[in-house]
Amino acid sequence: MTAMATTTPAPTVDRISPAADAARRVAQTVTDPELPMLSLADLGVLRDVWVDDGRVVVVITPTYTGCPAMDTMRDDLVYTLRAAGYHDVEVRTTLHPPWSTDWISAEGKRKLAEYGIAPPGPAPSAVTGPVPLVLTPTVRRVDCPVCGSADTVELSRFSATACKALRRCRTCQEPFEHVKEI
């Protein structure tokens, strides 16, 4: 007599069905708690959404390690997906590759400027080898989101959140925030 091995079928990961696409569209509506004019998709932190044996799995990346908004993002994703009828929801966090301001969509950058926050420019290039030590502040050209002038000055390296700086336009005198390049 031969013993038959019993196996549990592997879970079915579904990224392309209408069900997975519908869950992704719901997740894409969740807004960032610190920049509510942006969805998590616009911000580039919403990395992936799939269905695995009926469970919706969402993957997000923090804008920086220790970002205090991650718990709220996670809770908002779970709440929004459950309210849309997805009762089994798991939110995973991935740190690799690290988030970059280059992941903010063109639409997201437009929304930031429309809201009066200067969007980031291109992120600094990745350094290979030793990290150069720079003892002087980095001078950035940041255009005013109100009048478009390049004649702006940084008032504080940190604003309401660690990922933004506070600046003022010398032309129109308006203060504004700038999302720092990471």
Residue pairs with C-beta under 8 A, 6 or more apart in sequence:
11 52
11 53
12 52
12 53
13 50
13 51
13 52
14 20
14 50
14 51
14 52
15 48
15 49
15 50
15 51
17 51
19 51
20 49
20 50
20 51
23 49
23 50
23 51
23 56
23 81
23 84
23 86
24 49
26 80
26 81
26 84
26 86
27 40
27 41
27 46
27 49
27 56
27 58
27 77
27 80
27 81
28 39
28 40
28 41
28 46
29 39
29 80
30 39
30 40
30 46
30 73
30 76
30 77
30 80
31 37
31 38
31 39
31 40
31 76
32 38
32 39
32 40
32 43
32 45
32 69
32 73
33 69
33 72
33 73
33 76
34 69
34 160
34 161
34 163
35 43
35 112
35 117
35 179
37 111
37 112
37 114
37 115
38 104
38 108
38 111
38 112
39 46
39 108
40 46
40 60
40 73
40 77
41 105
42 104
42 105
42 107
42 108
42 111
43 63
43 103
43 104
43 108
44 61
44 99
44 100
44 102
44 103
44 104
44 105
44 108
45 60
45 61
45 62
45 63
45 73
45 99
45 103
46 58
46 59
46 60
47 59
47 60
47 61
47 94
48 57
48 58
48 59
49 56
49 57
49 58
49 59
50 56
50 57
51 57
54 88
55 88
55 89
55 90
56 81
56 86
56 88
56 89
56 90
57 90
57 91
57 92
58 77
58 81
58 89
58 90
58 91
58 92
59 91
59 92
59 93
59 94
60 70
60 73
60 74
60 77
60 91
60 92
60 93
60 94
61 93
61 94
61 95
61 97
61 98
61 99
62 69
62 70
62 93
62 95
62 99
63 69
63 99
63 163
63 182
64 99
64 162
64 163
64 182
65 95
67 163
69 161
70 93
73 91
74 91
74 93
77 89
77 91
78 89
78 91
81 89
82 89
99 182
100 123
100 182
101 120
101 123
101 179
101 180
101 181
101 182
102 122
102 123
104 112
104 119
104 120
104 179
108 119
109 119
109 120
110 119
112 118
112 119
112 145
112 179
113 119
113 145
114 145
115 145
116 145
116 146
116 174
116 176
116 177
117 145
117 164
117 176
117 177
117 178
117 179
118 142
118 143
118 144
118 145
118 152
118 167
118 176
118 177
118 178
118 179
119 145
119 179
120 178
120 179
120 180
120 181
120 182
121 140
121 141
121 142
121 181
122 181
123 181
123 182
124 181
140 154
140 181
141 150
142 150
142 152
142 154
142 167
142 178
143 149
143 150
143 152
144 150
144 151
144 152
144 167
144 169
144 171
144 172
144 174
144 176
145 176
146 169
146 172
146 174
146 176
147 169
147 171
147 172
147 174
149 169
149 170
149 171
149 172
151 169
151 170
151 171
152 167
152 168
152 169
152 170
152 176
153 167
153 168
153 170
154 165
154 166
154 167
154 178
155 166
155 167
155 168
155 175
156 165
156 166
157 165
158 164
158 165
158 166
159 165
159 166
159 177
159 178
160 177
163 179
163 180
163 182
164 177
164 178
164 179
164 180
165 177
165 178
165 180
166 175
166 176
166 177
166 178
167 175
167 176
167 177
167 178
168 174
168 175
168 176
169 175
169 176
